[in-house]
Amino acid sequence: MDLFERCFSWRDAEEAKRAGLYFLFRKIESAQGPEVVVNGRRLVMTGSNNYLGLTSHPRVKEAAIRAVERYGTGCAGSRFLNGNLDIIEELEKKLAQFFRKEAALVFATGYQTNLGIISALLGRRDVAILDKYDHASIIDACRLAMCQVKRFKHNDVKDLERILQGIPDDAGKLVIVDGVFSMEGDIAPLPEIIEVCRKYGARVMVDDAHGVGVLGRNGRGTAEHFGVEDQVDLIMGTYSKSLATIGGFVVGPKKVIEYIKHFARSLIFSAAIAPPLAAAASAAIDVIIEEPERRERLWKNTRRMLEGFRCLGFDTGNSSTPIIPIIIGDMMKTFKMCGLLEEYGVFANPVIPPATPPGRELIRTSFMATHTDEHLDRVLWAFEKAGKQLGVI
């Protein structure tokens, strides 16, 4: 058999394009702001993770420019050998201080961060216990670790306890949850999860990619939101959401971070984060600390959109964050809804299996601090018009 035969015979994408129902890899011709340009048309962006609007913040852009002028565009090697720039170590110190943890470790991408943490800490005799809605990078990391994997029902602490009861006492146990779930916008019940984990001797890791900068009085994420920062063992995060660039990090106990640093294959065998990205992330942290009004505006917009969608009759699931799903429950209607929204001037993301369970297809919307009232009015108008046209509401 020719290995490429499956590629030549796969026609799903081209058939979707012919039907006008292909909304992946859309080419954006502008900055990732509250509005974007797609195929020459200006659309309101409701599909971005740029929650605080920092990708265009003057301080963040200026920090990246200065880093390029000083260091160039890349480090030309792994941190393990020649790529460990001082700007990266300075970012790690800032992250540890911001999250009130002993140490931090910076990776080139968020995906690599989860691969590195989990594959370094877990082995064949250990068990990873995952929420069924955990991010794909966590699942792939467990495959790389070749550890045992158990999955509990989404945000169901009783099911988590049932699984922990069945794991031998002498097995290493790591419970891994998203802080804010990226498709549904709901929050993990961390206090209850921590209580059960303590009972059964399991460590707790939170992937807080969508919580950092958004939740908590100071923007430190889900653990701060619940007041349990000192009870979460490891917090992982990315720069590609509120921190306005690309990369990832983990914060936790110094000895654990040092161990990960020397055993994470995705760190050792990959080039270090580029200097302008490290500088941009560092500047974004400063803005989060110094401009809390951005987070206040984000939550004002979030509350308005949650109320607006629900008043129109849309099913927004259990969302309580700037990620607001519009549950459609039908794949074809989801694609048609996305097409109508674009026609009416709104960029939104269609989400279908395996990113969501079958029968729970949805339009994923997410909102920014930089959306104006006019933007939000336009979004609600477009959703109402498209929803009624398709019989969703």
KOLDRENDO-847172 format. One record per residue: residue in three letters; z, x, y of N, C-alpha, C, CB in turn. Coordinates in steps of 0.1 Angstrom, whole numbers, plus 2048, in hexadecimal, padded with zeros to 3 digits. Glycine has a CB too. Layout:
// KOLDRENDO-847172
alaZXYZXYZXYZXY
...
// end
This chain:
// KOLDRENDO-847172
met8008087F480080080080080980D80C7F6800
asp7F88058167F880C82380480882B7EB80982B
leu80C81182F81980E83681680684382081B83A
phe80B8088498078018568027F38547FE80A85E
glu8007EF8487FA7E28458027D784B7F87E0836
arg80F7D884B8177CD8508167CD8608267D084D
cys8127D88668107D88748037D28778107E7879
phe7F87D58707EB7CF8727EB7C08707E17D6869
ser7F37BB8667F37AD8637FC7A586B7F67AB854
trp8057AB87380F7A487B80879F88881B7AD87F
arg80879188A80178B89580978289E7F5784890
asp81678289B81F7798A381E77A8B282E77B89F
ala81E7878B781E7898C58107848CB8207988C8
glu8057888C57F87848CA7F67758CA7ED78B8C3
glu7FB76F8C07FA7608BF8027598CA7FF75B8B1
ala80E75F8CD81775A8D781075C8E58257608D7
lys80A7678E780376A8F37F77608F57FD7788F4
arg7F075E8EB7E47548EC7E97468EF7DC7548DF
ala7F57438EA7FB7358ED8027358FB8047318E2
gly80374090280A74090E81974090D805735917
leu81E74490182C7438FE8337518FC82E73A8F2
tyr82D75B90283276890083976D90D8277738FC
phe84676F90C84E77291885777F91685776791C
leu85178890E85879590B8507A09128597988FC
phe8577AA9168507B691C8497B29298477BD913
arg84E7A89308487A593D8487B094784E798943
lys83D7B394D83D7BE9578427BB96482E7C3958
ile84D7C19688537BF97584E7CA97F8637BF974
glu84A7C698B8447CF99484C7D29A08377C9998
ser85A7D099F8627D29AA8707D69A68647C59B3
ala8797D99AF8877DC9AC88D7D09A588F7E09B8
gln8987D399D89F7C89968A97C299E8A57CE989
gly8A57B99A88AD7B39B18AF7A49AE8A97B59C0
pro8B479C9B78B578E9B58A77879B48BD7879C0
glu89D78E9B988F78A9B88877959B28897849C5
val87D7929AA87579D9A48667989A68787A0996
val85D7A29A584F79F9A58497A09978477A89B0
val84379699283D79698582E79198784578D97B
asn82579998381779698581379199381378B97B
gly81979899C8177959AA81E7899B08087929AC
arg8267829A882E7779AC83C77A9AE82C76B9A3
arg8437759B88517789BA85976D9B38547789C9
leu8627719AA86A7689A287976A9A5867769993
val8817609A48907629A48947689978977559A8
met89A77399789E77998A8AC7749858A078998C
thr8AB76D97A8B77689738B876E9658B8759972
gly8B277A9638B27809568B778E9568A477F950
ser8BD7929618C27A09628D17A19608BE7A5970
asn8D57AE95B8E37B195A8E87B89668E57B994D
asn8E17B89718E57BF97D8EF7B79858D87C2986
tyr8FB7B497E9047AA9839097AC9919107AA97A
leu90B7B89959107BB9A39057BF9AC91B7C69A2
gly8F97BF9A88EE7C39B08EE7D19B58EE7BA9BC
leu8F37DA9AD8F57E89B18E97F19AF9017EE9AB
thr8DF7EC9A88D37F59A58CC7F89B28CA7EE99B
ser8CE7F09BC8C77F39C98D17F69D48BF7E79CE
his8DE7F99D18E87FC9DA8E580A9E18F67FC9D4
pro8E580B9EE8E18189F48E98249EF8E3816A03
arg8F78229ED8FF82D9E88FB8319DA90E8299E9
val8F88289D28F482B9C48E78339C48F381F9BC
lys8DD82E9CC8D08349CC8D18429D38C682C9D4
glu8D98439DD8DA8509E48E185B9DA8E384F9F1
ala8EB8569D38F185F9C98E78659BF8FD8589C2
ala8DF85C9BA8D48609B08CB86A9B78CD8549AB
ile8C78679C38BD8719CA8C487E9CC8B986B9D8
arg8D087F9D08D788C9D28D88939C58E588A9D8
ala8DB88C9BA8DC8939AD8CF8999A88E18899A2
val8C48929AB8B68979A88B48A49B08AB88D9AA
glu8B88A49BD8B58AF9C58BE8BB9C08B98AC9D4
arg8C98B99BB8D28C49B78CF8C99A88E18C09B8
tyr8CD8BF99F8CD8C29918BF8C198B8D68BA989
gly8B58BA9928A98B798C8A98A99858A48C2983
thr89F8A697D89F8999778A5898969890895976
gly8A88A49638AE8A39568B68B09538A48A194B
cys8BE8AF9488C68BB9448C08C493A8D48B6940
ala8B58BF9338AD8C792A8B58CB91D8A88D3931
gly8BE8C39198C58C690D8D18BD90A8C98D490D
ser8D68BF8FE8E28B78FA8EF8BC9018E48B98EA
arg8F88B39039058B890990C8C290090E8AC90B
phe9098C18F39108C98E990D8D88EC90B8C58DB
leu9018DB8F28FC8E88F48FB8EB9038EF8EB8ED
asn8EF8E89098EC8EC9168EC8E19218DF8F3917
gly8EE8D491C8ED8C99268F98C492C8E68BF91F
asn9058CA92A9118C592F9148C893E91D8CA926
leu90D8C194790E8C395591C8BF95B9038BC95C
asp9208C696592C8C396C92D8B497192F8CC977
ile9218AF9759218A197A92489796F91389E980
ile92189A96392589295793489295591D89694B
glu93A89E95594889F95395089895E94C8AD952
glu94B89996A95189297695188397494A896983
leu94687E96F94487096C94F86C96193686C967
glu95087495795A87194D96887095295A87B941
lys96C87995B97987896197B86C96A97C88596A
lys97086897197185C97997284F97096485B982
leu96B84F96596C84495C97A842956961845951
ala97F84D95198D84D94B99784895699185B946
gln99684D96299F84996C99D83A97099D851979
phe99183597198E82797499481E96997F825975
phe99282195D9968199529A481B94D98D81A946
arg9AB8259549B98289509BB82C9429C281C953
lys9B183493D9B283A9309B38499319A6836927
glu9B78509269B985E9269AB8669289BF862919
ala9A186192299486992298885F921994873917
ala97D86592497085D92396586791E96C858931
leu95B86191894F86891394386191795086A904
val93986891D92D86292292186591892A868930
phe91985B91690D85C90E90185891690E852901
ala8F585B9108E98599188E584B9188DE861911
thr8E984290F8E683490F8F182C9098D9831907
gly8F282090C8FC8179068FB8168F78FC80990C
tyr8EF8158F38EC8148E48F18208DD8DD8128E2
gln8EE82C8E38F38388DC9028398DD8ED8448E4
thr9088338E69178338E791D82C8DB91C82D8F4
asn9188208D891E81A8CC91A8218BF91980B8CC
leu90E8268BE90B82E8B291483A8B18FC8338B3
gly9178418BC91F84D8BB92E84A8B891E8548C8
ile9338408BF94283D8BD9448398AE9468328C6
ile93D82F8AA93F82989D93C83289193881C89C
ser93183989292D84288793684E88691E847889
ala93C85289294585D89295385988C9488628A0
leu95784D88E96584988A96684387C96A83F894
leu95B83D87895C83586B95383C86095782786D
gly95983C85495284184895183783D95884E843
arg94D83B83294B83282695782A82294683A81A
arg96383082496F82A82097582182A97983481B
asp96F82183697581984196E80C84397382184E
val97480384A96E7F584C96D7F285B9777EB845
ala9617EE85F95E7E886C95F7D986B9517EE872
ile9667D38749677C48749617BF8819767C0872
leu9567B888094E7B488B94E7A588E9407BA88A
asp94D7A289A94A79489E93B79189A94D7918AD
lys93878689592A78389192078389C92A77588A
tyr9257838A991C7838B491C7918BB9207798BF
asp92279B8B49227A98BA9147AE8BC92A7B28B1
his9137B78C69067BD8CA8FF7C48BE9077C68D6
ala8F27C48BE8EA7CB8B38EE7DA8B28DC7C98B5
ser8F17E08BD8F47EF8BC9017F18B48F67F48CA
ile90A7E88B49167E98AC9137E889D9217DE8B0
ile90A7DE89A9067DD88C8FF7E98878FD7D088A
asp8F67EE88F8EE7FA88B8F780688A8E37FD895
ala90180789290B81289191281288491481289D
cys91680688091D8058739148098679227F7870
arg9078068688FE80B85E8FD81A85E8F0805861
leu8FD82086A8FD82F86A9098358658FA833879
ala91582E86792283386292383185392D82C869
met91B82884D91C82583F92A82083B918831837
cys93081984593E81484293C80683C94681484F
gln9478008389477F28349477EA8409537EF82A
val9407DE83F9407D584B9447C78479317D5851
lys94D7C284F9517B484D94F7AD85A9617B3849
arg94A7A085A94779986694F78C867938797868
phe95578987295D77D87395577387C96B77F878
lys95976687B95275C88395575F89295874E87F
his94B75B89A94B75E8A895875A8AF93F7598AF
asn95F7638B596B7618BC9767598B59687598C9
asp97675A8A797F75289F98A75C89997774C893
val99575C8A09A076589C9A676388F9AB7658A7
lys9A675688B9AB75387D9A27588729AC74387B
asp99575887598C75E86B98D76D86B97D75A86E
leu98F77387799278287799E78586F994786886
glu9A977D8709B57808699B277F85A9C077786D
arg9AB7758569A77738489A177F84299E766846
ile99878584A99179184599A79D84598579484F
leu9A279F84F9AB7AA84F9B67A98439B37AA85C
gln9B979D8409C379C8349BD7A18279C678D832
gly9B07A18269AA7A581A9A67B481999D79D817
ile9A97BB8249A57CA8249B17D28209A07CE832
pro9AF7DB8179BB7E48129C27EB81E9B67EE808
asp9CF7ED81C9D77F38279D280282A9E57F3823
asp9CD80881F9C98178219BB8198269CB81E814
ala9B480E82A9A780F82F9A881083F99E80382B
gly9A081984599F81985399880D858997826858
lys99D8068629987F98679967FA8769A27EE864
leu9897F687A9867F68889807E888B97C80188C
val9867E08939817D38989797D58A498D7C889A
ile96C7D18A49637D48B095E7C68B59587DD8AC
val9607C48C295C7B78C89557BA8D59677AD8CA
asp94B7B28D99477B28E79517AC8EF9397AA8E8
gly9537B18FB95D7AB90595779E90A9607B4910
val94A79F90F94279491393679490B93F794923
phe9337899049287888FB91B78690392A77D8F0
ser91178F9009057909088FC7849098FE79C904
met8FC77C8FE8F37718FE8F97649028ED76F8F0
glu9067628FF90D75590191675690D9157528F5
gly91A76291292276391E93175F91C91C75A928
asp93575E91094375A90E94B76790C945751901
ile95876690C96177290C9697738FF96B772918
ala96B77F8FA9737808EE98277E8F197178F8E8
pro9897778E89977748EB9A07818E799C7688E2
leu99F78A8F09A57988ED9B47978EA9A37A18F8
pro9BC7908F19CB7908EE9CD78C8DF9D27878F7
glu9C77818DB9C977C8CD9C37868C39C276F8CB
ile9B878C8C69B27968BD9BB7A28BC9A479B8C2
ile9C07A78C79C97B28C69D67AF8BE9CD7B78D5
glu9DB7A38C09E77A08B89E57A08A99EC7928BC
val9DA79B8A59D679B8969D47A98929CA792894
cys9CD7B189A9CA7BF8969D77C78949C17C68A0
arg9E07C589D9ED7CD89C9F47C988F9F67CA8A8
lys9F37BC88B9FA7B787F9F57BE8739F87A887E
tyr9E77C28739E17C78679DD7D68689D57BF863
gly9E27DC8739DF7EB8759D17EE8789E37F2868
ala9CA7E587F9BC7E88829BB7ED8919B37DC880
arg9B27F68939AF7FA8A19A57F18A89AA8098A1
val9A57F08B599C7E78BC9937EE8C69A57DD8C4
met9867EB8C597C7F18CE9757E58D49727FA8C6
val9737E68E296C7DB8E99607E18EF9757D68F4
asp9547DB8EC9487DE8F29477D58FF93B7DC8E9
asp94A7DC90A94B7D49179407D69209587D791E
ala9347D791A9287DA9229267CF92D91C7DA91A
his9297C292A9277B79339337B393B9217AB92C
gly93E7BA93894B7B793E94E7C094A9567B6934
val94A7CD94894E7D79539477D39609497E594E
gly94F7D396B94A7D097894A7C197B93C7D5979
val94C7B997094B7AA9719597A49709427A4967
leu9607A896596D7A29629787AA96796E79F953
gly9847A49699907AC96E9917AD97D9907BA968
arg99D7AD98299F7AE9909987BA9969AE7AF993
asn9987C598F9917D19959847D598E99B7DD993
gly97F7CB9869727CE97F9737D69739697D4989
arg97F7D896D9807E196197D7DA95498E7E6961
gly9797CD9559747C694A97D7BD94296F7D0940
thr97A7BA9369807AF92E98F7B292C97A7AD921
ala9927BF9299A07C39269A97C19339A17D1922
glu9A47C493E9AB7C294B9AC7B394D9A47C9957
his9A17AB94B9A179D94C9AD796945994797947
phe9B079B9399BB7959319C879D9339B7795922
gly9C87A893A9D47B093C9D97B792F9E07A7940
val9CF7BC9279D27C391B9CB7D191A9CD7BB90F
glu9C97D79269C37E49269C97EF91E9C27E9935
asp9D77EF91D9DE7F99169DE7F69079EC7FA91B
gln9D97EA9039D97E78F59CB7E78EE9DE7D98F3
val9C17EA8F59B47EC8F09B27FB8ED9A87E68F9
asp9AE7FF8E19AD80D8DE9A18148E49AD80F8CF
leu99680E8E39898138E99828098F19818198DD
ile97D80D8FC97480490496780B90697B801912
met95D80590294F80A90394880290E9478098F6
gly94080991693880292092B80992394080292D
thr92380292B91580892E91480893D90A7FF927
tyr90A8109429078109508FB80695390381E954
ser8F58009498E97F994C8EC7EA9508E17F893F
lys8F87E79528FB7DA9589017DC9669067D294F
ser90E7DB9689147DC9759137EA97B9227D7975
leu9127F497391280297890480797B91880B96D
ala8FA7FE97B8EE8009828E480B97D8F1802990
thr8E68109718DD81A96D8DC81A95D8E1828971
ile8DA8259578D98269488E38309438CA829944
gly8EA82C9388F38359328FF82D92C8F983F93C
gly90883492691482D92092083691F910829911
phe92B83191C93883891C94283291393E83A92A
val94C83990F95783490896483A90E9578378F8
val96E83290F97B83791498683490A97F831922
gly99083D90999B83B8FF9A48478FF9958398F2
pro9AC8488F49B58548F39AD8618F39BD8528E6
lys9B386B8F99AD8788FA9A887E8ED9B6882901
lys9B187E8E39AE8848D69A387D8CF9BB8848CD
val9A28708D09988688CA98A86B8D199B8588CB
ile98A86B8DE97E86E8E697987C8E298086D8F5
glu9828868E197E8938DD9788948CF98B89D8DE
tyr97D88C8C697888B8B996A8858B99818838AF
ile96887A8C095B8748C195187E8C795B8678CA
lys9558858D194D88F8D89478998CF9558968E3
his94E89D8C494A8A78BB9438A28AE9558B08B7
phe9438948AC93D88F8A09338848A3948889898
ala9318808AF9278758B291987B8B292A86F8C0
arg9128778A890487D8A68FB8798B28FE878899
ser8FD86D8B78F48688C28F78708CF8F68598C4
leu9028778D090587F8DB90088D8D891587F8DE
ile9038938CD9008A08C98F18A38C99078A48BC
phe8EA8998C38DC89B8C08D38948CA8D88978B2
ser8D88918D68D088B8E18D28928EE8D387C8E2
ala8C88928F68CA8989048D489190B8BC89890B
ala8DB8989148E589291C8DF8889278ED89D924
ile8E888092C8E38769368DE87E9428EF86D93B
ala8D38799488CC87F9538D688095F8BF879957
pro8D688A9678DF88B9738DE88097D8DB89897A
pro8D287B9808D286F98A8D98639848C486C98E
leu8D88619778DF8569718EE8579718DA854963
ala8F386396E90186596F90686397D90587396A
ala8FF8689879038679959038589998F986F99E
ala8F88519958F884399990383B9938EA83D994
ala90783D98691283798091F83A98791383A971
ser92184698B92D84A99292E84399F92D859994
ala9238429A692383B9B392682C9B191683D9BB
ala9208279A79228189A49318159A291A814998
ile93881E99B94781C99994E81C9A694C828990
asp94A8259AF9508259BD94E8189C494A8319C5
val9428139C393E8069CA9477FB9C492F8039C9
ile9487FA9B79507F09B095E7F09B59507F29A1
ile9647FC9B79717FE9BC9727F99CB97680C9BA
glu9697FD9D396A7FC9E19647EF9E69638079E8
glu95C7E89DE9567DB9E39597D09DA9477DD9E5
pro9667CC9D99697C09D09637B39D49787BF9D0
glu95E7B29E09577A69E594B7A39DD9547A79F3
arg9457AE9D79397AB9CF93D7A39C29327B99CA
arg9487A79BC94C79F9B09507919B49587A79AA
glu95678F9C095A7829C494D7799C69617839D2
arg94377F9CC9367789CE9307759C092C7809D6
leu93077E9B792B77C9AA9327709A392D7889A1
trp93F76F9A494676499E9447569A595576799D
lys9427579B293E74B9BA9317469B593D74E9C9
asn92774F9B391A74B9AE91B74599F9107569AE
thr92374C99792574898992A73A98892E752982
arg93573799093B72A98F93171F994948729998
arg92A72299E9207199A391571699991971E9B0
met91072099290671E98890B71797B8FF72B984
leu91771A97791D71396B91E70596E92A71A968
glu92370197A9256F397E9176ED97F92D6F298B
gly90E6F49869016EE9888F96EB97B8F86F7991
phe8F96F49728F26F29658F86E695E8F26FE95D
arg9066E695D90D6DC95690B6CE95C91B6DF955
cys90A6CD9699086C19708FA6BB96D90A6C297F
leu8F06C496B8E36C09688E26BB95A8D96CC96A
gly8EC6BF9528EC6BA9448E86C593A8E26AF942
phe8E76D193E8E46DC9358F06E092C8DE6E893C
asp8EE6E59208F86EA9188FA6F991A8F56E7908
thr9056FD92090770B92391171291A90C70D932
gly91370C90E91C71290492A71490A91671F900
asn93071F90693E72290A93E72D9159467278FE
ser93372E91C93373992693D73793192573A92D
ser94374293594C74294194A74E94995B74193C
thr93E75494993A76094F92D75F95693A76C945
pro92876995D91B76996390F76895A91977596C
ile91276994D90776794290975893E909770936
ile8FE7509428FF74293F8F373E9368FF73A94C
pro8F673B9298EB7379218E77289238EF739912
ile8DB7259228D67179228D17149148CB71592D
ile8DA70D90C8D770B8FE8CB7018FC8E37068F6
ile8C17068F68B56FD8F48B56F88E58A87048F7
gly8B77018DC8B86FD8CE8AA6FB8C78BF6F18CC
asp8A07008CD8926FF8C788A70A8CD88C6F18CB
met8837118C487C71E8C887171A8D18777258BB
met8687118CD85D70D8D58617088E38547038CE
lys86B7008E486F6FB8F18757068F987A6F08EF
thr87B7108F388171B8FA8767239018897248F1
phe86B7268FA86072D90085972590A8567318F5
lys85771890885171091285A70F91F84F70190C
met86770E91D87070E92886F71A93087F70C923
cys86E72692A86D73293086073393986D73E926
gly85572E93384872D93A84872494683D729931
leu84F71994585071095085871695B85570294C
leu86371C95786C72296186472D96987872895B
glu85C73596285473F96984A73897384D74895F
glu84472E96E83B72697684272198383571A96F
tyr84F71D98285671898D85E72299586070D988
gly85B72F99286073A99A86D7409958627359A7
val87073F98887D74598387A74E97788773A980
phe88075A97787F76396B88C76196387E772970
ala88A75C95689575B94D89176094089A74C94D
asn89B76293789876892A89975E91E8A2774928
pro88F75D91689075590A89875D8FF882750905
val8A17578F88A975D8EE8A77558E18B875F8F2
ile8A275C8D789F7558CA8A575E8BF8907538C7
pro8A67598B28AB7618A78A376E8A68AB75989A
pro8A97798A28B777B89E8C177D8A98B7786894
ala8BD77D8B58C677F8C08D07748C28BF7818CD
thr8CD7688BC8D675D8BC8D47558AF8D37538C8
pro8DD74E8AA8DC74789D8D073D89D8E9741899
pro8C973B8928BF7308928C57238968B972F883
gly8BD71C89E8C270F8A38CA7108B08CA708899
arg8CC71C8B48D371E8C18CB7268CB8E17258BE
glu8BE7248CA8B572B8D48B97278E28A67278D1
leu8B77308EB8BC72E8F98B47359038CB7318FA
ile8B67319108B273991B8BE7409218AB72F926
arg8BD74D9218C97559268C77579358CA76291F
thr8D075293D8D075594B8DC75E94E8D0748953
ser8DB7669598E676E95D8E476F96C8E677C956
phe8F07709738EF76F9828F677C9888F6763986
met8F277E9958F678A99C8FE7869A98EA7929A0
ala9057909AD90C78F9BA90278D9C691579A9BC
thr8F67929C48EC7929CF8E37869CF8E479F9CD
his8E577D9C58DE7709C68E47689D28E07689B9
thr8DB7639DA8DF75A9E68E074C9E18D575C9F2
asp8E57439EA8E67359E78D77309E58ED72E9F2
glu8CE7359ED8C07309EC8BA7339DF8B87369F7
his8BD7409DA8B97439CC8BE7399C28BD7529C9
leu8CB7379C38D172E9B98CC7209B98E072E9BA
asp8C971B9C58C370E9C78B570D9C08C170A9D6
arg8AE7189C28A07189BC8A17199AC8997259C0
val8AB7209A78AD7219998B07139938B872B995
leu8BA70C9998BE6FF9948B36F59958CA6FA99C
trp8AB6F69A089F6ED9A18956EF9968986EF9AF
ala8926FC9938896FF98888E6FB97B88670E989
phe89A6FD9788A06F996B8A06EA9698AE6FF969
glu8A36E39748A36D49738956CF9708A96CE980
lys88B6D597787E6D09768786D39688756D6980
ala87B6E09638766E495687D6DC94B8776F3954
gly88B6DB94D8936D494288F6C69408A16D5946
lys88C6BF94B8886B194A87A6B09448896AA958
gln8716B99488646B99438636BB93485B6C494A
leu86C6C392E86C6C59208766BC9188706D491D
gly87D6B49208876AB9198936B29158816A490D
val8976BD91B8A36C49178AF6BE91E8A26D391B
ile8AC6B892A8B76B09318B06A39348BC6B893D
// end
